[in-house]
């Protein structure tokens, strides 16, 4: 009972913060929109891939990117949280670290999911037609991806002492995860070196899965994508919980 | 006598550095107990161990009857903490902060609102309860955190430097609130501070802590009277120390450059004779002993000399680099 209320408290806090920091939401949607409108629109006027316009082709990739960036950043933010504000108060509460981790993780994932939702609406403007089932499965993909990536951010953040390493993580982890994921290109007939990285990148499976669900053009079966992604999420959540238990 | 907090050989080591050394002390129920010492003396480390945020290297402590090592969750539920740095969420309103605390500390649902109203009232924040904490002043924020510390009816309240960084007027204010809280809530309060006035004003008993050890522990008035006299400060170019040593009512003497600091029994009665003996004085100051004098007496230095923000980690850095 106590743990459940604690979990609710943590999640409630994230929701409040999310609803009050409107500028953060707007700016987190702005970059993906630029990608779709400028990059997708520009290149789309020349190419189409997999039977669809390039702009539409990269839409699932950019949707994933929205989740990727907001999730990892949410998790990393704990470096800051640890030092100041509310999180210190959370750490002295009579709650298990598993509960604290779960509250933080679900809170961040729902934030990311809401942003994904907004992007999904934008897809309608591109002329992509979804049915209810496609939307539901997309939500599932986005939520599992968010859980995994918020956990990843929390793992890194809880082991970091200062915010100085932020840029390093963005350059060497977040951007590679985006570029190798096949968000911008089809993962068919790739040169070997690229294929290896693409296969190792967990985000690939989210992009391919969402492409399958929304456009019907995935390389791997949607179920396989979902299984790989879920496994990745489980590993991340497990490591994250463990990291929180060690947190001072 | 029941103790709210009882430590047994409580020790914390960081590598070679002894942050807290073999601390054994009993803090009685209902008292305001002060841990007075310079930055890096081990006050916050002691508090962190009592609050189960840090594991002791050796020894243990019981807080409200629960052992900090074997029953940390019970300890946490029975204590309230106000940190040195602000720890309320500044994007949320005052009331929301309290609501979250009530959820996390398991305040029963039907008591939550009543309890929140009650503590808001204690610190006079009802009018501002729905403002975002970002809009609060430093003093208001500290008051909110005091209220939050009391929200779940703790038996013991820990205040870590409760007025650090506040202006003198706000400090007075917070002191008045703390006194009021103790009166109405009947909690045991443990304060760490490096402000003499704070310890003097608020605490029933004061432990002077230096380099992780308690060097003196008593009522502040008793500590002062242990010095046995008043303080005379003299500025003398060529003090005749040998002659002063002949005066048996001078309890202790200290010389630093031109400044002479004497602890004297019944100073006002003997002032004339001292002035006649010591030589030509440029300035004279006679006053009753303060906690600062007590501190000086036990540690051999003034609390203010430990300047800078050096906490325990700077001391670690210093020992590591061989200083």
Interface residues (C-beta under 8 A of the other chain):
Chain A: X1 X2 X5 X6 X8 X9 X10 X12 X13 X16 X17 X20 X21 X84 X85 X86 X88 X89 X90 X91 X92 X93 X94 X95 X248
Chain B: X51 X53 X54 X73 X74 X76 X77 X81 X83 X85 X86 X87 X88 X89 X90 X91 X92 X96 X97 X100 X101 X103 X104 X105 X106 X132 X148
